[in-house]
Structures are given as structure tokens and as C-alpha cells.
Amino acid sequence: MSLMALLAAAAGASEAPELRNNPFARPPSERTAPFAPEARAEGATSELELRATLVSTQTRLANVGGKTVRPGDEVQGYKLLKVFEDRAVFARQGKHLTIYVKPDLEENDE
């Protein structure tokens, strides 16, 4: 049997199995794991909304409440210390606060 005939027979033999998981999703890690609210300092509240981050070899930027800032800038009394792909670290009154980018979920997303 030729290779083409084998492929055609295999394709027609059964439909592709239904996928339970996204095969292209990144596996969970410290960098991609969802933030656990209980990990935040007790009593800490965040009025900062981290909308997006941009990390390149040249610069690191964060969009906080619609304003683009870089490490060293201050936003609402918080000093931006570090920017990562999924979060930003701020400081105020000697305490660090990590804010994660919240995914913009569509109605059909799970």
C-alpha cells in the first residue's frame, strides 16, 4: 500500500479526537500561575489596575489605569520597581505590592 493510501485510510477511519485541553497553552509555572488573593499582604488593598505590560531587551513598561509608566515612575503614591510579562511590582511606605495583569475574558472564554 502506498503512503498516500495509508494516510487516506487513517484519515477516514476515525475523526480527530475531541481535545480536552489547549495543546498550545503554556504549562503552569510560577510565572503563569494565577495569583492567589490570600498571598497578598494582610489588609492590603490595591487601587492600581495593571492593564498590560511590555517587556523587551530595550525597555520595560506597564500600563496602569491607562497611563504608561516605567520603573522608577510613581502612580497614585506607588513607585514602580519592576515589570514582568504578567505582573508589576510596586512599593509604598516600605512595602512591596505585586499586581498581576488581569486577562480580558470574552463571554465564550472559560
C-alpha positions, 0 to 999 in steps of 0.5 A: 500500500502506498503512503498516500493510501495509508494516510487516506485510510487513517484519515477516514477511519476515525475523526480527530479526537475531541481535545480536552485541553489547549495543546498550545497553552503554556504549562503552569509555572510560577510565572503563569500561575494565577495569583492567589488573593490570600498571598497578598499582604494582610489588609492590603488593598490595591487601587492600581489596575495593571492593564498590560505590560511590555517587556523587551531587551530595550525597555520595560513598561506597564500600563496602569489605569491607562497611563504608561509608566516605567520603573522608577515612575510613581502612580497614585503614591506607588513607585514602580520597581519592576515589570514582568510579562504578567505582573508589576511590582510596586512599593509604598511606605516600605512595602512591596505590592505585586499586581498581576495583569488581569486577562480580558475574558470574552463571554465564550472564554472559560 
